[in-house]
Amino acid sequence: MSGKEYPRVSTHKTRQVLTDTFTCVRCGLTVTGAAPGGGRRNHCPSCLHSLHVLDRAEGGPSECGSRMAPISIAVLRGGDWMLIHRCTRCGELTSNPISGDDNQLILMRMAVRPLAEPPFPLETFGDL
């Protein structure tokens, strides 16, 4: 053989793995579309922002295309956590499952915010 080694090419069929990526609209991180566990990801694991590409009310692609900001956490009856996003342009709300590598500090901050900043004075509990 000459001085260069070439990789061997297998003649049997192999499965092609697609790894699409996207760039976060807020922090610029390059994110893979595959979430841990084999699911699909639609938000940045670092800052949890997303892009408004689906219109949940119409059931198809959205023409909005604006940034979806994470605003809250919802916990389903089965214990799964959902990330609640609000579009910064049109105000549409969406829910998406969290991923195993999402920023845990931001998730916990959103989860405890209602307890840390209640919409009523905590002194009212003393009167009950």
Protein Blocks (a to p, Z undefined) as FASTA:
>chain_A
ZZbdcddddfbdcddddddddddfklopacdfbdghhiacfbdfklopacdfbcfknopa
cfklpacddfbdcddfkopacdddddfklopacdddddfkbcfklmmmmmmmmmmmccbd
fklmmmZZ
